[in-house]
Structure formats: C-alpha cells, structure tokens
Amino acid sequence: KNEVEQSPQNLTAQEGEFITINCSYSVGISALHWLQQHPGGGIVSLFMLSSGKKKHGRLIATINIQEKHSSLHITASHPRDSAVYICAVVRGADGLTFGKGTHLIIQP
Amino acid sequence: KAGVTQTPRYLIKTRGQQVTLSCSPISGHRSVSWYQQTPGQGLQFLFEYFSETQRNKGNFPGRFSGRQFSNSRSEMNVSTLELGDSALYLCASSLGQAGNQPQHFGDGTRLSIL
C-alpha cells in the first residue's frame, strides 16, 4: 500500500463545475504539498499546508491532520485547469513522498 | 527573478555510459532537491542538498550521486546507465529545508537510454 493515496485517478468534468481531489496518507507528517503538472512536464507548487485551509484564487486546499486527509478544490473550473494534480507529504526531515497524481480534464 | 534552470533539456545515452545533469536554483535559494519521474513509479525523491551538504537521500542505488557547489548550483550524476534510468529528472529549489518550504521546480531533463 502506498503511503500517499490520491482519488480519483482520472476525472473529466465540464467547464464551470466544482472539482474535488482527495489525498490520504498513512503516516504522521510535518507538511503536505499540492503540485500541478502540465503536459510537457513543468511542475508548479500550488500549496504547502501543515494545518487548516489555504486559498489562492479559485483553488482551495484543506488538511485534516487527525484524519490524515487533504483535499484540493477548484471552483468554477476552466479548461486551462486541465493538468495532473499531485499530492506529496513530508515526514520530519525526510524528502517528499508523492501520490500517483490525479489526471484532470475540463471540457469546454 | 530567473527561475530554476536545468540543463540539458534532453539527453540520449546508451547503457553503461554515465551522465551529469545540472541545476541552477533561484538566486538566494540554498536547498536543491532532485526527483525522478517515470510512468510506472511516478515521482520519487532522489536527494536534497543544502549549503553543499547532502541532507537527505531517497531509496536509489549508489550509481545515483550528486553534489552542490558554493553558489548553490547542483549536479546529479548517474553512472553505468541502465534502461530503467530513462526518466524525467526534475530539480527544485527552496529557501530552506525542502519539505517545509514551497518548492520551485525546473522544467526537467528528459533522459533516454538506448
């Protein structure tokens, strides 16, 4: 079993829909990262969380430390949001451990 | 402010050769981390360097090594290349310890082993 599980693996939605991507982890962590990867490989860091909730534009990330669960929400989704979204966790001084990613396609 | 720069962008090698990849971090960033991405395994952590010292190492064989220079630029070396080393190699820089700071990624080096 992977330390970091993401769901769903694939998600296709219509423009304007509210999107939720989930990340569950099995170990205690010091931080959790949400990353976005577009075709071609470039990765952008969206959020780094250790507790609570963060918002940036149409993106919202939440984390529940007790439940070992985080969610990434996209409001008013747009075709340019189509990408792979990757959750990664940090234990103490260790490097990042990544989930397999969620492939999101937003259709016009 | 310039972003993280990785060179080269593409590289083709044959089995048994060695390769060196380069990463120039954002100015002022002292931490550089390296990652391998393959279709089968996804993203995996290779190692992190901070102030010229290896701080962390992932679960990779000793053929994978790296170093960091006094200007924070980092190089990654893979010796005795195997077909399974074909991957996208990404580096990321941050101000402090990689896990607890936002990471800034380069565009990666795509390595193909023939």
Chai-1 contact restraints between the chains, C-beta under 6 A:
chainA,res_idxA,chainB,res_idxB,connection_type,confidence,min_distance_angstrom,max_distance_angstrom,comment,restraint_id
A,A31,B,G99,contact,1.0,0.0,6.0,A-B,restraint_1
A,A31,B,N100,contact,1.0,0.0,6.0,A-B,restraint_2
A,G41,B,L88,contact,1.0,0.0,6.0,A-B,restraint_3
A,G41,B,G108,contact,1.0,0.0,6.0,A-B,restraint_4
A,G42,B,D107,contact,1.0,0.0,6.0,A-B,restraint_5
A,I43,B,F105,contact,1.0,0.0,6.0,A-B,restraint_6
A,S45,B,P102,contact,1.0,0.0,6.0,A-B,restraint_7
A,S45,B,Q103,contact,1.0,0.0,6.0,A-B,restraint_8
A,M48,B,P102,contact,1.0,0.0,6.0,A-B,restraint_9
A,V90,B,G99,contact,1.0,0.0,6.0,A-B,restraint_10
A,G95,B,F45,contact,1.0,0.0,6.0,A-B,restraint_11
A,G95,B,E48,contact,1.0,0.0,6.0,A-B,restraint_12
A,G95,B,N56,contact,1.0,0.0,6.0,A-B,restraint_13
A,G95,B,G58,contact,1.0,0.0,6.0,A-B,restraint_14
A,L96,B,F45,contact,1.0,0.0,6.0,A-B,restraint_15
A,L96,B,G99,contact,1.0,0.0,6.0,A-B,restraint_16
A,F98,B,G42,contact,1.0,0.0,6.0,A-B,restraint_17
A,F98,B,L43,contact,1.0,0.0,6.0,A-B,restraint_18
A,K100,B,G42,contact,1.0,0.0,6.0,A-B,restraint_19
